Amino acid sequence: MPENEDAIRIFNLVRYQLVMASGGAVDLLHEAIHRAMELYGVRNRRECFEKVLTLGRWWIPKVNEKKGDE
């Protein structure tokens, strides 16, 4: 959907910028999200930020799953 294009673009840029703990990834690096939104001129940053965090909640378990397969 067009209203999600910014969030998808930003997520794809920052998806490997992770906050790590001993058990694996725990969050996306918020500073990376904000910098990418600034760089790409995202207008509604709050909405985009929230959508990127939602994508992160979906993505992080997948990253941690993959880590366990190694």
TORRODO-903288 format. One line per 8 residues: number of its first residue (from 1); their letters; for each residue x, y, z of C-alpha. Coordinates in nm, 4 decimals, padded with zeros to 6 digits, always signed. Layout:
NUM) A) X/Y/Z; ...
***
This chain:
1) MPENEDAI) +00.0000/+00.0000/+00.0000; +00.1312/+00.3475/-00.0796; +00.1030/+00.4657/+00.2804; +00.3558/+00.1993/+00.3831; +00.6217/+00.2719/+00.1189; +00.8369/+00.4919/+00.3430; +00.8313/+00.2389/+00.6265; +00.9275/-00.0487/+00.3959
9) RIFNLVRY) +01.2109/+00.1541/+00.2412; +01.3483/+00.2584/+00.5808; +01.3101/-00.0908/+00.7264; +01.5037/-00.2407/+00.4350; +01.7843/+00.0070/+00.4995; +01.8137/-00.0584/+00.8738; +01.7019/-00.4183/+00.9212; +02.0523/-00.5363/+01.0091
17) QLVMASGG) +02.1227/-00.2441/+01.2435; +02.0373/-00.4404/+01.5548; +02.0716/-00.3962/+01.9275; +02.2265/-00.7202/+02.0481; +02.2183/-00.8937/+02.3845; +02.3595/-01.2261/+02.4977; +02.0503/-01.4072/+02.3674; +02.0572/-01.2404/+02.0265
25) AVDLLHEA) +01.8902/-00.9392/+01.8677; +01.6464/-00.7456/+02.0881; +01.5577/-00.4348/+01.8847; +01.6375/-00.2255/+01.5814; +01.8808/+00.0570/+01.6451; +01.6504/+00.3577/+01.6799; +01.9194/+00.6076/+01.5823; +01.9671/+00.4271/+01.2505
33) IHRAMELY) +01.5938/+00.4529/+01.1805; +01.5871/+00.8257/+01.2548; +01.8970/+00.8950/+01.0451; +01.7586/+00.7002/+00.7498; +01.4264/+00.8859/+00.7711; +01.6153/+01.2147/+00.7727; +01.8342/+01.1114/+00.4791; +01.5361/+01.0032/+00.2690
41) GVRNRREC) +01.3198/+01.3014/+00.3630; +01.0361/+01.1096/+00.5257; +00.7611/+01.3584/+00.6060; +00.5607/+01.1808/+00.8748; +00.8492/+01.0475/+01.0793; +00.6498/+00.9450/+01.3851; +00.4158/+00.7248/+01.1827; +00.7043/+00.5799/+00.9831
49) FEKVLTLG) +00.9057/+00.5132/+01.2990; +00.6151/+00.3236/+01.4554; +00.5673/+00.1153/+01.1399; +00.9385/+00.0331/+01.1210; +00.9334/-00.0781/+01.4858; +00.6344/-00.3004/+01.4086; +00.8280/-00.4568/+01.1225; +01.1190/-00.5006/+01.3607
57) RWWIPKVN) +00.9028/-00.6974/+01.6032; +00.8239/-00.9323/+01.3150; +01.1847/-00.9453/+01.1877; +01.3862/-00.9942/+01.5076; +01.2515/-01.3419/+01.5935; +01.3420/-01.4505/+01.2394; +01.6975/-01.3190/+01.2816; +01.7307/-01.4974/+01.6145
65) EKKGDE) +01.5891/-01.8194/+01.4636; +01.8488/-01.8073/+01.1878; +02.1237/-01.7522/+01.4460; +02.0166/-02.0706/+01.6232; +02.0409/-02.2695/+01.2979; +02.4116/-02.1928/+01.2570
***
